């Protein structure tokens, strides 16, 4: 039996399940890979059926991410996507392309966000935080990421 998705709670308000929220906004907010991009990337078994993963972060972090990559120890210039002031885990949250819209929707950073493509994610390295969200316990160098959506306004 597959458990029902947990309701999403943002600022104390119930927003429905993460899957339902992602489906409602996917067509508008999800950055999709072009056929050319997809054909150039190897598909690794166990990487949640996608050649690339994504990370959503405040635009305030853009310069640091471009220079240093994704590194939770550098968090502090802006709140996390859920509004946290400190890392929720010692790692970097990533998601599949169909889940990007969910993270854009729950944006609680206080401003616009960017979407970053993350290459070469080993599916065996993904850790579940206990709520169905996945993170990597390693820093992701700038060479493995690319800005794919910028300045997405808070919903």
C-alpha positions in Angstrom: 0.0 0.0 0.0 1.3 3.4 -0.9 1.0 6.0 1.8 -1.0 9.2 1.1 1.1 12.3 0.6 1.6 14.4 3.6 -0.2 17.8 3.6 2.1 20.8 3.1 2.1 23.3 5.8 3.5 26.8 5.1 3.3 29.5 7.7 0.9 27.4 9.7 -1.6 27.1 6.8 -2.4 23.7 5.3 -1.9 23.8 1.5 -2.9 20.3 0.4 -0.5 17.6 -0.6 2.8 18.3 -2.3 1.8 16.1 -5.3 -1.5 18.0 -5.8 0.2 21.3 -5.5 2.8 20.3 -8.0 0.3 19.1 -10.5 -1.8 22.3 -10.3 1.1 24.6 -11.2 3.4 22.3 -13.3 2.4 23.6 -16.7 3.2 27.2 -15.9 6.3 27.0 -13.6 8.3 23.9 -14.4 11.4 24.3 -16.5 11.4 21.5 -19.1 14.5 20.2 -20.8 14.5 20.5 -24.5 14.7 17.3 -26.6 18.3 18.3 -27.6 19.3 18.7 -23.9 17.7 15.4 -23.0 19.3 13.5 -25.8 22.8 14.7 -24.8 22.6 13.6 -21.2 23.1 10.1 -20.1 20.3 8.6 -18.1 21.6 6.8 -15.1 19.6 4.0 -13.5 18.3 4.9 -10.1 18.3 8.7 -10.6 14.5 9.0 -10.2 14.0 8.6 -14.0 15.4 12.0 -14.9 18.8 12.9 -16.3 18.9 16.1 -14.3 17.7 17.3 -11.0 16.9 20.8 -9.9 17.4 23.1 -6.9 15.4 26.3 -6.1 17.1 29.2 -4.2 16.6 32.9 -3.5 18.0 35.2 -6.2 20.0 36.7 -3.4 22.2 33.6 -3.5 22.8 33.7 -7.3 26.3 35.2 -7.2 27.5 32.9 -4.4 26.0 29.8 -6.2 27.6 30.8 -9.5 31.0 31.2 -7.8 30.9 28.4 -5.2 28.2 26.0 -6.3 25.6 24.7 -3.9 26.9 24.5 -0.3 24.6 24.5 2.7 27.5 25.8 4.9 27.2 29.1 3.0 23.5 29.6 3.8 22.8 32.9 5.5 22.4 35.6 2.9 18.7 34.6 2.3 16.2 32.3 3.9 15.7 28.8 2.6 12.8 28.0 0.3 10.6 27.2 3.3 11.6 30.3 5.2 14.3 28.7 7.4 17.2 30.7 8.5 19.5 27.7 8.9 20.0 24.6 6.8 17.2 22.0 7.5 19.7 19.2 6.7 23.4 19.0 6.2 22.9 18.8 2.4 21.4 20.3 -0.7 17.8 19.6 -1.5 17.2 18.6 -5.2 14.0 17.5 -7.0 12.9 16.1 -10.3 11.7 18.5 -13.0 8.1 17.7 -12.3 8.5 18.7 -8.7 10.1 22.1 -9.3 6.7 23.9 -9.4 6.0 22.7 -5.9 9.2 24.3 -4.6 8.4 27.5 -6.5 4.9 27.5 -5.1 6.0 27.2 -1.5 8.6 30.0 -1.9 8.9 31.6 1.5 12.2 33.4 1.0 10.6 36.8 1.0 11.4 37.4 -2.7 11.9 35.9 -6.2 13.8 32.7 -6.7 16.0 31.0 -9.3 15.8 27.4 -10.6 19.1 25.6 -11.0 19.7 22.4 -13.1 22.0 20.0 -11.3 23.9 17.5 -13.4 25.3 14.1 -12.5 23.2 13.3 -9.5 23.8 9.7 -8.4 20.4 8.3 -7.4 22.0 6.1 -4.8 23.3 9.2 -3.0 19.9 10.8 -2.6 18.6 10.9 1.0 15.0 11.2 2.0 14.5 13.8 4.8 11.5 11.9 6.1 8.9 13.9 4.3 9.5 12.7 0.8 12.0 15.4 -0.1 15.4 14.4 -1.3 18.8 15.9 -0.6 22.5 15.2 -1.3 24.9 15.2 1.7 27.6 16.6 -0.5 28.4 20.1 -1.8 27.7 20.5 -5.5 30.4 22.3 -7.4 29.5 25.2 -9.8 30.6 23.1 -12.8 27.7 20.8 -12.2 24.9 23.4 -12.1 23.3 25.8 -14.5 20.8 28.6 -14.0 17.6 27.6 -15.9 15.0 29.9 -14.4 15.7 33.3 -12.9 13.7 35.9 -11.0 10.6 33.7 -10.5 8.3 35.9 -8.4 6.9 34.7 -5.1 3.4 33.3 -5.5 
